Amino acid sequence: MEKEDWKPFLNALDKFDRKKFDEMFDIPRFYISACFNSVQYVRLYPILMSILLYHYKELTQCISEVEGIEASERFATANDSRR
């Protein structure tokens, strides 16, 4: 198992970071079918790609939310200036 290969790294982390590392390593189960269909000689590649894809999706969602908040703020400011 790939996670076992990271045990020395994991043991060097503090308790909070270990929990986050475990959470991060659980992400590929969301993309398990893609991981199984990936023909890679290095088993870690589909795992890393799953983690990157998940975080990319989270980041783009956050960006969209921030843009929505900024648009609302601009609208509110424009309405306030008309009064």
N, C-alpha and C positions, 0 to 999 in steps of 0.2 A: 504494500500500500504506500502511496506517495506521501501521505501525511506522516507516516512513521519515519520517513527519511528526514523530516523537519524537526524531529524530536529534540535534538540538541539546541536548535534555535528556539524552539518553543519553551524549553526549560530555562533559557536565559531571559525570557520575558517576565515582566511583573504580572501579577494575578489579573489585573484589568486587561492588559494586552493579550494575555493567553486566551481570555474569554473572547476577545475581538478576533483573534487569529482563528479560533475554533468556529466562530460565526462565519468568518470569511471562507473557511475551508468547506463549510456546509453549502455554500452558494451553488456549486456545480450540480447539485441534485435537481435544481430547477431546470437544468439543461441536459439531463441525463441521456435523453435520446440522441441529442446532437453529439454528446461525448462518445456514446457507443458507436455512432456512425462515422466518427472521425478516424481515419486510418493514419495514425501517428506512431512513429517509432518511439517517441518520448512520451510516456503516459502523462507527464505533467502539463504538456502543451494544451490539451483540451480543458484541463482543470483551470489553468491560468486564463485561457480565453473566456471561459465561462465567468470567471470572477471579473475580468475586464469588461465583458459585455454587460453584466449586471450593474457594475458601478457606472458605466457609461450611460445606461438607461436612467439610473438614479440621478446622475448629474444633469442630463438633459431635461429631466422632469423638474429638478430644482431651478434650472435656468428659466424654464417656461413659467414657473410660479413666480419667480422674481420679476420677470418681464411683465406678468399680469399685475403684480403689485405696483410696479413702477407706472404702468399705464393708468391704473386706478388713481394713483397719487397725482399724476399729471392732470387727469380729468377733474379731480377734486380741487386742485390748485386753480385750474382754469375757471371752474364754476365760482370759486371764492373770489377771484379777481373781477368777475362780472358784477358782483354785488356792490 
